Amino acid sequence: MRQTVALIATGYLVDLVHGAASQAYTWKNVVTGGGGGFTPGIVFNPSAQGVAYARTDIGGAYRLNSDDTWTPLMDWANNSNWHDWGIDAIATDPIDTDRVYVAVGMYTNDWDPNDGSILRSTDQGDTWAETKLPFKVGGNMPGRGVGERLAVDPNDNSILYFGARSGHGLWKSTDYGETWSNVTAFTWTGTYIQDASSTYTSDPVGIAWVTFDSTSGSSGSATPRIFVGVVDTGESVFVSEDAGETWAWVSGEPMYGFLPHKGILSPSEHTLYISYANGAGPYDGTNGTVHKYNITSGVWTDISPTSLADTYYGYGGLAVDLQVPGTIMVAALNCWWPDELIFRSLDSGATWSPIWAWNGYPSIDYYYTYDISNAPWLQDDTSTDQFPVRVGWMVEALAIDPFDSNHWLYGTGETIYGSHDLLKWDTSHNVTVQSLAVGIEEMAVLGLITPPGGPALLSAVGDDCGFYHTSLTTAPSQYFHTPTYSSTNGIDYAGNKPANIVRSGSSDTDPTLALSSNFGSTWYADYAATSSTPTGQVAYSADADTILLSTSSGVLRSQNSATLATVASLPASAIIASDKANNTFFYAASGATFYLSTDTAATFTATTTLGASTTVNALRAHPSAAGDIWASTDTGLFHSTDSGNSFTQIGSGCTEGWSFGFGKPASDDAYPVLFGFFTIDGVTGLYKTEDEGVNWQMISDSSYGFGAASANIVNGDLATYGRVFVGTNGRGIFYGDASGTVPSATATATATAAASSTVKVGSSSSTASSSSTVGSSTSTAGVTTSKSTTLSTTTKGTSSSATTSTTTGSTATGTSTAYGQCGGSGYTGPTACPSGYTCTYENAFYSQCEYAT
């Protein structure tokens, strides 16, 4: 049992599992207001008004609020379960409308060593219970916009079906998702692969969707008729008439070689509508159809808005209006030029009206009003494009509120659009397209800086360029432009002249380096680079005269805007930093080797190795003291005060470190606060230290885990004491402010001493603990396969009071947990597995305790 002791009077919690104390922090998202990433699925509950969910590919799931904002549901995901932010399917229960289910997992290739899970909630996603699956789930894999491949039986909600990827077929649960078994009678697993040239695109997309015919059954009994769409170019739509006992192809399905993306039932019409495309998406698809299948007559009808001969896009998003039978909508999967197309029909697809139409090229009639007041940056106000893209792209999510025919939502590759005046489409033919993604912060963040005297924050962002944040609570008016990059990969400021900023990003037409002399408010291209110059991390000399750029093709240098030249003395992809006070000093690291330049990055000399490290993850220079440099590595944290000629490894149990940064010190004579992701005494999280690593405080908690430690970007605020910024891979940017006092050195020492003691709890020995996190409770459930495999169920999420869980030691001679790590290069934890589990090799870096079948 976990022992929890809350020291309420002093404002902090001491964690007796490890030597670091915990300090309470309040966390909020830096507001961008527009999402910033792909939303592949939106589902409304058909029985409870106002209940709706959105799923993202790398940022978890969200619940819709009554004011059109969204609540994130998976901010608890941390370094051990970061893959839970990949959502491959979502299902809302039409009977017990507080129940919701998600299929989680990021990748089905070796990028993610973890098997997937089904998470289930009985409180609309506030807390979750988990059942591990015996295969991977791919929330960020090709075809992630098809679906939904997870569905609840509308007549007996204890029954669920899940269509897997990778040839694993159809799965069924009869106990509200707690255990699962393979439906062996369903033999079509989906053989289509997007592209055989890489492990990412060569995995079969599998089953696309499961749709129950609610009209075929009665309340309390399993629904007899179930349709399943499979991602195959031949026979791809199948049906069971006996509640899943037997299955058959739906005779007469049209054979165009297309893949069924969506299968949506219109109950009152007794009709199944299906959108098809010749690609799995979300980026491809150059042809397709929309068909309807009359369940009573068995007749298929092509109702495509555009003829095959005239189509240059497939179809993805599909919706029916449950209030008005025969009203349907469909979206082009990708109509890349001149803009995305969405069509609406009031007569079951006999005729359609588009959201825009040509009126004699190049004239276009726009049948919508565009409103991006929630996120003005969604349009570049400097753009000279003849046809600005506003409706969007990658539209796989399209939904009409089942209780309100005026309310619609659709997901794009960048935001969620919709409005509350959809019926105007049918009268004045002028509907509102409004960005309605407030609360969804899905960006992948690649850099964060807070130059002294500048704005609240500057961010470098994948796919969305980056932002000058004048406010943390108001959406930016624009992203970086002139030049505009699809992604900004690196950003830095000059220590002695902090108004001078450099950034590196990708562009087809502009130089890949940009400069600013006003803290990033405006930019101009640096013609030291060209549009073909590789992009990467950048370091700016203290006096703003020299740029160092590290790329996978080599490390490049430019002084006084001269053409970039290769730095022969550094290996490609070296980690780099500039001294913030001494203009001539630059630093670099690769492998275990540290390099120093004293001639403004013209040449580098290897000075030392960083202990037993094999990888340096980040270098950071003191914001004002020359020669003071820190390095985080795969073995811990190192500090030098002589420009990297020698280093001291920080003790205090720090065994690994990733991104970190400096914040304003507590007083003028104090050392800057250091924030970062570290492993301290075996526990990985976000920490801070105010005394150069002597004492640590964990500031992440059970509600805010920030996903994968290695994927995050951390920097402190040099203007606000205690404030830290965390850029995540899929949940945007968080900022945290202390809400509890800093634990004293005595309290930390007490925690360290207590961590070494072992207490008896029940019949087994466990380490007593107390932390600022709410513990997870553990119960036993399972996944049933043909071999009777049983897997564990874990409760996730937070509650208002502490709950208990079983813990084990993390020493090399201890025992790991079920599905816990038990081996891998650089791993120092327990290698033994619990009874019934075997340590199974996944890759060179990861072995896991798998159930011994």
Disulfide bonds with the S-S distance in Angstrom:
Cys822-Cys839 2.05
Cys833-Cys849 2.08
